[in-house]
Amino acid sequence: MDEKIEKYELLARQIEALVHNETDETGVLANVSAALHDAFPERFFWVGFYQQRNGNMLRLGPFQGPVACYNIAYGKGVCGTAWKEGRTLIVPDVELFPGHIACSSLSRSEIVVPMYDDNKVFRAVLDIDSRRPDEFDETDREWLERIVSIVAGELWQ
């Protein structure tokens, strides 16, 4: 079996145990971002959450990595576009993404997974950046969507 898949399987079980019966949103998102960052330190440069807190804006939530942008508008950048389109976005080269918001010039590729509660109401995005171009693939998408589903199911059921 692929080493990356094995890591994701272990990580998904770890996160499931980590968030089980936890209701503090900040604490859960902080620990999940730490677990993701620690699982793939050579791949994941920045891992964090942007949460919908006031209308059509995402606000910076818990994260691991260097400082980040505070606000992202609906439909703007990769995070706002993933929210608007309601789907995971994989960006092989952030320099080629129209309207990319450069919080760090070291970021080269990105994956963003929207998060919804049990009523399909948008709540947040999981945002992961890499220093390497073309770092994310369908395996990452599949497993990160599973992890987001575990977290959302625990927090917003």
VOPAGU-2260 file (C-alpha; in pm, 1 decimal, decimal comma):
REM VOPAGU-2260
SITE   aa  ch    i         X         Y         Z
SITE  MET   A    0       0,0       0,0       0,0
SITE  ASP   A    1     107,8     355,5     -71,8
SITE  GLU   A    2     291,3     520,1     220,8
SITE  LYS   A    3      83,2     837,0     187,8
SITE  ILE   A    4    -242,3     639,0     212,6
SITE  GLU   A    5    -112,8     451,9     517,9
SITE  LYS   A    6     -29,6     786,2     682,4
SITE  TYR   A    7    -375,9     920,0     603,1
SITE  GLU   A    8    -546,7     606,8     739,4
SITE  LEU   A    9    -359,0     640,1    1067,1
SITE  LEU   A   10    -420,4    1014,9    1077,8
SITE  ALA   A   11    -795,8     975,7    1018,0
SITE  ARG   A   12    -820,4     730,5    1310,1
SITE  GLN   A   13    -613,0     964,9    1528,0
SITE  ILE   A   14    -832,9    1263,4    1444,2
SITE  GLU   A   15   -1149,5    1062,3    1501,4
SITE  ALA   A   16   -1028,1     979,5    1853,3
SITE  LEU   A   17    -901,9    1333,9    1907,4
SITE  VAL   A   18   -1235,4    1502,4    1829,6
SITE  HIS   A   19   -1474,2    1240,4    1969,7
SITE  ASN   A   20   -1719,5    1403,9    2214,9
SITE  GLU   A   21   -1537,2    1738,0    2192,3
SITE  THR   A   22   -1756,1    2041,9    2134,2
SITE  ASP   A   23   -1516,4    2336,2    2165,4
SITE  GLU   A   24   -1477,8    2453,5    1806,1
SITE  THR   A   25   -1154,3    2645,9    1859,2
SITE  GLY   A   26    -990,2    2361,5    2048,2
SITE  VAL   A   27   -1094,3    2096,7    1797,1
SITE  LEU   A   28    -981,1    2298,3    1494,6
SITE  ALA   A   29    -652,7    2385,0    1668,0
SITE  ASN   A   30    -574,9    2020,1    1741,5
SITE  VAL   A   31    -679,0    1904,0    1395,7
SITE  SER   A   32    -457,2    2163,9    1227,4
SITE  ALA   A   33    -167,7    2054,1    1451,3
SITE  ALA   A   34    -227,0    1685,3    1375,5
SITE  LEU   A   35    -238,9    1748,0    1000,0
SITE  HIS   A   36      70,0    1969,5    1007,7
SITE  ASP   A   37     265,6    1717,0    1213,5
SITE  ALA   A   38     162,0    1421,9     994,2
SITE  PHE   A   39     313,1    1572,5     679,2
SITE  PRO   A   40     576,5    1827,5     786,8
SITE  GLU   A   41     774,7    1783,8     466,2
SITE  ARG   A   42     462,5    1849,5     253,6
SITE  PHE   A   43     236,2    2082,8     452,3
SITE  PHE   A   44     385,6    2429,6     498,7
SITE  TRP   A   45      66,6    2589,0     638,5
SITE  VAL   A   46    -245,2    2415,7     770,9
SITE  GLY   A   47    -544,8    2597,0     907,4
SITE  PHE   A   48    -907,1    2691,2     903,2
SITE  TYR   A   49   -1091,7    2997,1     783,7
SITE  GLN   A   50   -1434,3    3020,8     944,8
SITE  GLN   A   51   -1746,4    3198,8     829,4
SITE  ARG   A   52   -1821,0    3436,0    1112,0
SITE  ASN   A   53   -1985,6    3740,5     960,5
SITE  GLY   A   54   -2177,1    3730,0     635,2
SITE  ASN   A   55   -1966,5    3695,7     324,2
SITE  MET   A   56   -1627,6    3690,3     496,5
SITE  LEU   A   57   -1401,3    3413,0     614,6
SITE  ARG   A   58   -1203,7    3489,9     929,7
SITE  LEU   A   59    -873,3    3330,8    1022,9
SITE  GLY   A   60    -919,2    3043,1    1264,5
SITE  PRO   A   61    -677,9    2800,5    1428,9
SITE  PHE   A   62    -371,7    2716,7    1220,6
SITE  GLN   A   63     -13,6    2587,5    1218,2
SITE  GLY   A   64     254,7    2773,4    1025,5
SITE  PRO   A   65     364,4    3131,4     961,9
SITE  VAL   A   66     132,9    3429,9    1001,3
SITE  ALA   A   67    -168,0    3443,5     770,3
SITE  CYS   A   68    -430,7    3676,1     625,7
SITE  TYR   A   69    -712,1    3768,8     865,0
SITE  ASN   A   70   -1002,0    3799,3     620,8
SITE  ILE   A   71   -1097,5    3642,8     288,0
SITE  ALA   A   72   -1410,6    3750,8     103,2
SITE  TYR   A   73   -1662,7    3515,8     -53,9
SITE  GLY   A   74   -1543,0    3420,3    -402,5
SITE  LYS   A   75   -1193,5    3565,4    -350,1
SITE  GLY   A   76    -869,8    3368,5    -353,8
SITE  VAL   A   77    -863,3    2990,8    -335,1
SITE  CYS   A   78   -1050,9    2975,9      -1,7
SITE  GLY   A   79   -1330,0    3211,4    -106,2
SITE  THR   A   80   -1361,6    3035,6    -442,3
SITE  ALA   A   81   -1386,7    2690,5    -280,5
SITE  TRP   A   82   -1664,8    2831,9     -60,3
SITE  LYS   A   83   -1845,1    2988,6    -357,9
SITE  GLU   A   84   -1816,1    2675,9    -574,0
SITE  GLY   A   85   -1890,6    2438,6    -285,0
SITE  ARG   A   86   -1611,9    2200,0    -373,2
SITE  THR   A   87   -1253,7    2109,6    -292,6
SITE  LEU   A   88   -1000,4    2300,2    -498,7
SITE  ILE   A   89    -652,9    2170,1    -578,2
SITE  VAL   A   90    -422,7    2442,5    -710,1
SITE  PRO   A   91     -95,3    2304,5    -852,8
SITE  ASP   A   92      60,5    2651,0    -890,2
SITE  VAL   A   93     -85,3    2936,8    -687,3
SITE  GLU   A   94      84,9    3191,0    -915,1
SITE  LEU   A   95    -146,1    3077,8   -1197,2
SITE  PHE   A   96    -468,8    3094,7    -992,2
SITE  PRO   A   97    -664,9    3409,5   -1086,4
SITE  GLY   A   98    -703,0    3633,2    -781,5
SITE  HIS   A   99    -478,3    3424,3    -556,4
SITE  ILE   A  100    -431,1    3592,3    -219,1
SITE  ALA   A  101     -63,1    3569,1    -130,6
SITE  CYS   A  102     -46,4    3551,1     247,9
SITE  SER   A  103     303,5    3404,9     209,0
SITE  SER   A  104     531,5    3422,5     -92,9
SITE  LEU   A  105     665,9    3078,7       7,8
SITE  SER   A  106     336,3    2906,3     -76,5
SITE  ARG   A  107     352,6    2733,4    -417,1
SITE  SER   A  108      51,8    2497,9    -422,5
SITE  GLU   A  109    -267,7    2469,0    -221,2
SITE  ILE   A  110    -570,3    2254,0    -141,9
SITE  VAL   A  111    -887,7    2392,8      14,8
SITE  VAL   A  112   -1175,1    2177,6     144,4
SITE  PRO   A  113   -1510,1    2340,4     233,6
SITE  MET   A  114   -1676,2    2231,3     557,7
SITE  TYR   A  115   -2051,6    2202,0     615,9
SITE  ASP   A  116   -2270,5    2112,2     911,4
SITE  ASP   A  117   -2529,2    1830,8     905,2
SITE  ASN   A  118   -2784,3    2071,4     750,3
SITE  LYS   A  119   -2545,6    2145,5     460,1
SITE  VAL   A  120   -2482,2    2497,5     593,2
SITE  PHE   A  121   -2131,9    2623,0     512,5
SITE  ARG   A  122   -1913,5    2670,1     824,1
SITE  ALA   A  123   -1544,6    2688,9     728,3
SITE  VAL   A  124   -1266,9    2577,4     495,9
SITE  LEU   A  125    -961,7    2366,9     564,7
SITE  ASP   A  126    -670,5    2533,6     385,1
SITE  ILE   A  127    -334,8    2362,2     331,2
SITE  ASP   A  128     -36,8    2516,7     152,8
SITE  SER   A  129     287,4    2359,7      34,3
SITE  ARG   A  130     621,7    2512,4     -54,7
SITE  ARG   A  131     636,0    2275,6    -352,5
SITE  PRO   A  132     438,6    2317,7    -675,0
SITE  ASP   A  133     191,4    2043,5    -767,5
SITE  GLU   A  134     203,0    1887,9    -419,6
SITE  PHE   A  135    -162,3    1783,0    -389,4
SITE  ASP   A  136    -347,2    1511,1    -576,3
SITE  GLU   A  137    -670,2    1310,1    -568,1
SITE  THR   A  138    -545,4    1099,8    -276,2
SITE  ASP   A  139    -504,5    1416,8     -69,8
SITE  ARG   A  140    -848,2    1538,0    -177,9
SITE  GLU   A  141   -1015,6    1209,0     -85,7
SITE  TRP   A  142    -854,3    1178,6     256,3
SITE  LEU   A  143    -880,8    1544,9     352,5
SITE  GLU   A  144   -1251,1    1538,4     261,8
SITE  ARG   A  145   -1290,1    1233,3     489,2
SITE  ILE   A  146   -1110,0    1410,0     772,6
SITE  VAL   A  147   -1321,0    1724,0     726,2
SITE  SER   A  148   -1632,8    1506,0     737,4
SITE  ILE   A  149   -1519,0    1349,1    1066,6
SITE  VAL   A  150   -1449,2    1690,1    1221,7
SITE  ALA   A  151   -1768,3    1856,0    1093,8
SITE  GLY   A  152   -1977,9    1559,9    1204,0
SITE  GLU   A  153   -1846,7    1593,0    1557,4
SITE  LEU   A  154   -1864,6    1972,3    1585,0
SITE  TRP   A  155   -2178,5    2064,9    1395,0
SITE  GLN   A  156   -2415,0    1767,9    1416,4
